[in-house]
Amino acid sequence: SCSRAKDVTMPAKLPVNFFSTRSPVIDLFRGQLDYADHLRQDSEIVLYFFYAPWCGQSIAAREEIEHVASRLSGQVLFVAVNCWWNQGKCRKQKHFFYFPVIHLYHRSFGPIEYKGPMSAVYIEKFVRRVMTPLLYISSRSKLLDFLSNYEPGVLGYFEFNASPQPPGYLTFFTSALHSLKKDYLGTIRFGVITDKRVAEEISLVHSGSVYLHRHVNTSLIYPNDVMNYTAENICKWALENREMLIRWLRPHGGKSLLLNNELKKGPALLIFIPYNPLAEIHPLLDEITKVALEYHNCNKSQAAEPDLQHLGDTDSPAFDSSVPDAHMKLSETFSITKYPCCNTVVLPQWHSISRTHNVCELCINQTLGVKPNKVHVPHCNFLDIEAALDSFYLQEHTFFQVISNTIECSNFLSFYSPFSYYTACCRTVNRHFLSFISSEKTIFQTPKVAFSSHGKKDNTQHSIPHIEDRNCFIPDLHISGTNITGLSCRTNKTLNLYLLDSNLFWIYAERLGASRSTHLKEFAAIVDLKEEVHYVLDQNQSLVRSTLENFIKNFSILYSPLKRHLVDDPSVHFHEQRVITEVTTNTFHDTVFLSEKNVLLLYYAQWCGFCASLNHIFIELARLLPPDNFTVARIDITRNDLPWEFMTDRLPTILFFPHQRKEQSVKFPEDFSVNLPNLLKFILHYSSLSSSEPCTKECLHEETVLQQGHISHLEREIQKLRSEIGALHQAHDQLEAQLSEARREEHRLQQQKHTLEKQHKTLQLHSEQLQATYDQKNQELLEMAEKLQELADASENLLKENTLLRILVASREGKLQSKDEIKESLQSEQTLSEDNDVSVSTATATVEEKRIDNIDTIETDHSSGNRTE
């Protein structure tokens, strides 16, 4: 009998070197994780590159890792570990869900996982941040450079008088590493101030104090009295309170909800720029940063950067203040604080047909004696705003004028505090330009600004316009770029700003509408997921500060002048003559609205099977309808964008645009089946064939011929339908016969099934009986075998004893024969010997007999001993 063949498996091949032997990367291709940990003990900075030899991403990243190792091998230990070989310790101890994986260790701290792009410049930038997580600031100029960076900054002040480090320094150092571990993008910069005079510039007096710098919001000092001074708490505090004016987006290339989660937060401005992380200067990034600061700077630069104002160095491009010297002198003249809270009020027109409004800026002010803390700036109080609005509307008539060429201002005392008052400044503007971000060329263009007092009898010099629109009210103080200052707080269409590296993610820009043939990879687009629209910045314009500001302004206007970008289908060729016109985004307006024909438009998609089944109906319909009056068209909505008023959520959708009434499009009823007669009735019912002129005989004849043709076609269609119905009836009868035959066959199979189940049960019982008999016989055979074994052992012992007896008998017979021969020889000698030898022979015989008797006795004893054994 042949036995079943065993499964044969081929063992895995032994791993080989993944990196070259001349590479500065130590390649542990057998997964020696214990040896890797041993190497880490002797190095300060170690980079682990866990890879799988078959992984395409690992193979692609190998060259990038080698490039970084060639630059930093003298400072960082690079170790590559094969974490896929099943015999290696790395595979047994680590369980990665993807490859490659990069871990960094800073002495005993780690692992710090790197999740950024697998590009050499980004990896090197991250490694350098791990090498030097703290920037040492020893002078005033370095402090200015640190605070001017767009990334959030955390500063710690430590007096290096103790040995080896001052108290709290190691905790602050570890918190910087924690931030890199939690946020691989490294958006928070950590710095250490070593000079007491430099620390006093940002109100740090005590050693161990930690300061979080923010450009727009109030900067913060770590609350030691509330939170314990630990590395985790400092990192958590910085991450929760950091200011994200611009955020980098770096999709990892796999399935992710990164873009979806960010776009759901609101309208987003996506800016694609070529970015080199290792470059020392980034002029384009600096321009974008200034735009972001102005856009989010709701309280102007005085409130946004109070610490930078008294540090000086205003000529530096990083500190381009939006308020000039004249502005500073003017603000010093007024006896209000630098931090007012303002609200915009729009008064109604003086007449229903008027095109003018009064726009008023209502601000809450404090007396000069109340000065806010340099770091903790107070926020607007809702009760104060409400009280200011009540006071303003009580004296609304004061500002109600038909036309005013001056800015009217007034002060009101607070209801709640005698030390506070409200300032309101109004100006008449055209309704056409009424928006929060109207052009500076058309609003408040007056060569002279006059202030008039109303209400309270105070000197009008003690009031100024709304701080957020100060440059609009006072043209002399205008600086280019400040017209979007604080715009994010004055519009409901607030933008979130995002940056993407066009060197890595240009494919996203192409999907948003960027040109593929451009050599300069700079692109900007606004995506509004809620409104399902997006706008593209003209690529013919350079991506500079003024262009971005105008782009943001035009989007924020109530009725935006931006033209919605629509994605077209590049695969459609218009040179072919088709019965059905293929419509795209670019031809939609000309084909549907500007055409002088009646247009029947079908919305379809490539994946819609039912849409494809309607093609022959629309081809026949296009052949029946006169081409001079009707156009049958279709559009693929998966390849083209449509205006929102013509979007649909159901396929297929059929719209009819009558001639001379294109705005009154009609949708084909969904409860009607889509066939040729119904489509003809639908088109003829809503078509505009009849003109305003009286129909002539030729017109009537043509119409009669057309109607007759329609009737004859419908009759033919009805006849076809009747024949199809008859064929369906025949098919129905045949199907019924087949079903009855199938039911009988099913019944027969059921009976056979029951019979087989009974036989199966009988066979199962018989099998159980045979199994019991087999077990019984097997037991009996085992017992018989044991008995036979015992008999065989007994017979073997008997054979051994029989052999010994034969040997003893043979030896006995030999002895008896020798005894007889001796006796015969003695008798013959006795006969021949003389009488004188009688005595001698007798003695000799006696001796021999004794010897023989002794021998016999010994043999007898020996044989009896053997039998006893």
Beta strands, then each sheet from edge to edge (+ up, - down):
strand 1: 26-28
strand 2: 45-51
strand 3: 77-82
strand 4: 101-106
strand 5: 109-114
strand 6: 134-137
strand 7: 153-157
strand 8: 189-193
strand 9: 209-213
strand 10: 220-221
strand 11: 246-248
strand 12: 268-273
strand 13: 341-347
strand 14: 356-366
strand 15: 408-413
strand 16: 420-430
strand 17: 496-501
strand 18: 523-528
strand 19: 533-536
strand 20: 581-583
strand 21: 598-604
strand 22: 630-636
strand 23: 653-657
strand 24: 666-667
sheet 1: 1+ 3+ 2+ 4- 5+
sheet 2: 6+ 8+ 7+ 9- 10+
sheet 3: 11+ 17+ 12+ 18- 19+
sheet 4: 13+ 14- 16+ 15-
sheet 5: 20+ 22+ 21+ 23- 24+
end
